[in-house]
Amino acid sequence: QVQLVESGGGSVQAGGSLRLSCVASGYTYSSYCMGWFRQAPGKEREGIAAIDTDGGRSYADSVKGRFTISKDNAGNTMYLQMNSLKPEDTAMYYCASSIAPGCTGTWSQFSAGYGMDYWGKGTLVTISS
């Protein structure tokens, strides 16, 4: 069975950095669209970064220039490097993957989680002032 497990969350001061990891078992990241999502307290879940089968990357405007998504195809691991963290980045962060052969649709569709078939249980990121 497919499992996605996030790690790397924690508590950090504003301006600091964290690197999240998502390890997949029973699944190969290289062939499919995948991404990172987050849900802040009292807010809707939103997509923050996506990476396509050709390596193309997309980001939410709120994190562009601060966050970087990457993947290790051979190791079935996806990463989210988060720099210049802000209190508003506080959220539960989730990784997700699609079985579709590539990312499709609009950013809003991705952000809503459409097309994502496998989800991790999340890792908590808390940014303090």
C-alpha positions in Angstrom: 0.0 0.0 0.0 1.1 3.6 -0.6 2.2 5.6 2.3 3.5 9.2 2.5 5.2 10.3 5.7 6.2 13.9 6.4 8.9 15.0 8.8 10.9 18.0 9.7 8.3 20.2 11.3 8.9 22.0 14.5 8.9 25.4 16.2 11.2 28.1 14.9 11.5 31.9 15.3 10.4 34.2 12.5 13.2 34.6 10.0 14.4 31.0 10.5 14.4 28.0 8.2 13.0 24.5 8.1 13.3 21.6 5.7 10.4 19.3 5.4 10.7 15.8 3.9 8.1 13.4 2.5 9.0 9.8 2.1 6.9 7.5 0.0 6.6 3.8 0.1 5.0 1.7 -2.5 5.1 4.6 -4.9 7.5 6.3 -7.3 7.4 10.1 -7.2 9.3 10.6 -10.5 6.3 9.5 -12.6 3.6 11.7 -11.1 2.6 15.2 -10.0 3.2 15.9 -6.4 3.1 18.8 -4.0 2.9 20.4 -0.6 -0.2 21.8 1.1 -0.8 23.5 4.4 -3.7 24.3 6.7 -3.5 27.0 9.3 -5.7 27.1 12.3 -9.2 28.2 11.4 -8.3 28.3 7.7 -8.9 26.2 4.6 -6.2 23.9 3.3 -4.2 25.5 0.5 -1.6 24.3 -2.0 1.7 26.0 -1.6 4.1 24.2 -4.0 3.9 21.7 -6.8 6.5 19.8 -8.9 5.7 18.1 -12.2 7.2 15.1 -13.9 9.5 17.2 -16.0 10.7 19.1 -12.9 8.6 22.2 -13.4 7.7 23.9 -10.2 4.9 26.2 -9.2 4.3 28.1 -6.0 1.7 30.1 -4.2 2.4 33.8 -4.3 2.6 33.8 -0.5 5.7 31.6 -0.5 7.4 32.3 -3.8 11.0 33.3 -3.3 11.1 31.8 0.2 10.1 28.1 -0.3 11.6 25.6 -2.7 10.1 22.2 -3.6 12.4 19.4 -4.8 12.4 15.7 -5.1 14.8 12.8 -5.0 13.4 10.4 -7.6 15.6 7.4 -6.7 14.9 7.8 -3.0 11.2 8.5 -3.3 11.6 11.6 -1.2 10.2 15.0 -1.7 11.4 18.2 0.1 10.2 21.6 1.0 12.9 24.0 1.9 11.4 26.9 3.8 13.4 30.1 4.4 12.6 33.5 5.9 9.7 32.0 7.8 6.9 34.2 9.0 4.3 33.7 11.7 1.6 33.4 9.0 3.4 30.2 7.8 2.3 28.5 11.0 0.2 25.5 9.8 0.0 21.7 9.5 2.0 20.8 6.3 1.0 17.9 4.2 2.6 16.2 1.2 0.5 14.7 -1.5 0.9 12.8 -4.8 -1.3 12.1 -7.8 -1.4 9.0 -9.9 -2.0 11.2 -13.0 1.0 11.3 -15.3 1.7 15.0 -14.7 0.2 18.1 -13.2 -2.9 19.4 -14.9 -5.4 22.1 -14.3 -5.2 25.6 -12.8 -3.4 26.6 -9.7 -6.7 27.0 -7.9 -7.6 23.4 -8.7 -4.3 22.2 -7.4 -4.6 24.3 -4.3 -8.0 22.7 -3.6 -6.4 19.3 -3.7 -8.1 18.1 -6.9 -6.3 15.2 -8.5 -4.2 14.3 -5.4 -4.7 10.7 -4.6 -2.3 10.0 -1.7 -1.8 12.2 1.3 0.5 12.2 4.3 -0.8 12.8 7.8 1.0 16.1 8.2 3.8 17.7 10.1 3.3 20.8 12.3 5.2 24.0 11.7 5.0 26.7 14.3 6.6 30.1 13.7 6.8 32.5 16.6 7.5 36.3 16.5 
